[in-house]
Amino acid sequence: MVRGRREWTEAKYERYIKEGRGRGSGKHYKPWLTIQDVPSKGRASRTPGWKTNRVHHFFSDHEKRLFYLFEWSDIVTDIREQFPLDNLDLATG
């Protein structure tokens, strides 16, 4: 059962920007993609973060394991998953 269209359109891109996805820091960061946005045949997970005080969205066990390393590192102060690399100016907002 398909819950909606999964195609990328200009309207979807603009809606994501308007929603503030890919922006913020700490508990105010909104990931560009969430596990509801992408169909998966593997394991996706939502994991609470201590440093950021928000739920993180991961599309693989590898992402989640790396998150745990960052979570326990004293050097890391903020964790932003599913960050939009093609539009780095979103990081400033």
C-alpha positions as CSV (number, residue, x, y, z in Angstrom):
1,M,0.0,0.0,0.0
2,V,1.5,3.3,-1.1
3,R,0.9,6.2,1.3
4,G,1.8,9.0,-1.1
5,R,3.9,10.0,-4.0
6,R,7.6,9.5,-3.5
7,E,8.8,11.5,-6.5
8,W,10.9,14.6,-6.0
9,T,9.3,17.7,-7.4
10,E,10.1,21.4,-7.2
11,A,7.0,21.8,-5.1
12,K,8.2,19.2,-2.6
13,Y,11.6,20.8,-2.5
14,E,10.1,24.2,-1.8
15,R,7.8,22.7,0.9
16,Y,10.8,21.1,2.7
17,I,12.6,24.4,2.7
18,K,9.5,26.2,4.0
19,E,9.2,23.6,6.8
20,G,12.7,24.4,7.8
21,R,14.2,21.0,7.0
22,G,17.9,20.8,7.1
23,R,18.1,23.9,9.4
24,G,18.6,24.6,13.0
25,S,20.9,23.1,15.6
26,G,20.6,21.0,18.7
27,K,17.0,20.2,19.6
28,H,15.7,22.7,17.0
29,Y,17.4,20.9,14.0
30,K,15.0,19.2,11.5
31,P,16.5,16.5,9.3
32,W,16.1,17.0,5.5
33,L,14.7,13.5,5.3
34,T,12.8,11.4,7.9
35,I,12.2,7.7,7.9
36,Q,8.6,8.4,6.8
37,D,9.8,10.2,3.6
38,V,11.8,7.3,2.1
39,P,10.6,3.8,1.5
40,S,12.9,1.2,3.0
41,K,13.5,-2.5,2.5
42,G,16.0,-2.5,5.3
43,R,16.0,-1.3,8.9
44,A,15.3,2.3,9.7
45,S,15.2,3.7,13.2
46,R,14.4,6.7,15.3
47,T,16.7,7.1,18.3
48,P,16.6,9.6,21.1
49,G,19.7,11.7,21.5
50,W,21.1,12.9,24.8
51,K,23.2,15.7,23.4
52,T,20.5,17.2,21.2
53,N,17.5,16.3,23.2
54,R,15.5,15.2,20.1
55,V,14.8,12.1,18.0
56,H,17.3,11.2,15.3
57,H,16.3,9.5,12.0
58,F,18.6,6.8,10.6
59,F,18.2,4.7,7.4
60,S,20.7,2.0,8.4
61,D,22.4,0.3,11.3
62,H,25.7,1.9,10.2
63,E,24.3,5.4,10.6
64,K,23.0,4.5,14.1
65,R,26.3,3.0,15.2
66,L,28.1,6.1,14.1
67,F,25.6,8.2,16.0
68,Y,26.4,6.2,19.2
69,L,30.1,7.0,18.7
70,F,29.3,10.7,18.3
71,E,26.9,10.7,21.2
72,W,29.6,9.4,23.6
73,S,32.4,11.6,22.2
74,D,33.4,14.6,24.3
75,I,34.5,16.5,21.2
76,V,31.1,16.4,19.4
77,T,28.6,19.0,20.6
78,D,25.9,18.7,17.9
79,I,24.7,15.9,15.7
80,R,22.8,16.6,12.4
81,E,21.7,13.6,10.4
82,Q,20.2,13.6,6.9
83,F,21.9,17.0,6.2
84,P,21.3,18.4,2.7
85,L,24.8,18.5,1.1
86,D,23.7,20.1,-2.1
87,N,22.5,23.3,-0.3
88,L,25.0,24.1,2.4
89,D,23.6,27.6,2.9
90,L,20.8,25.9,4.8
91,A,23.3,25.2,7.7
92,T,23.4,28.9,8.7
93,G,19.6,29.1,9.4
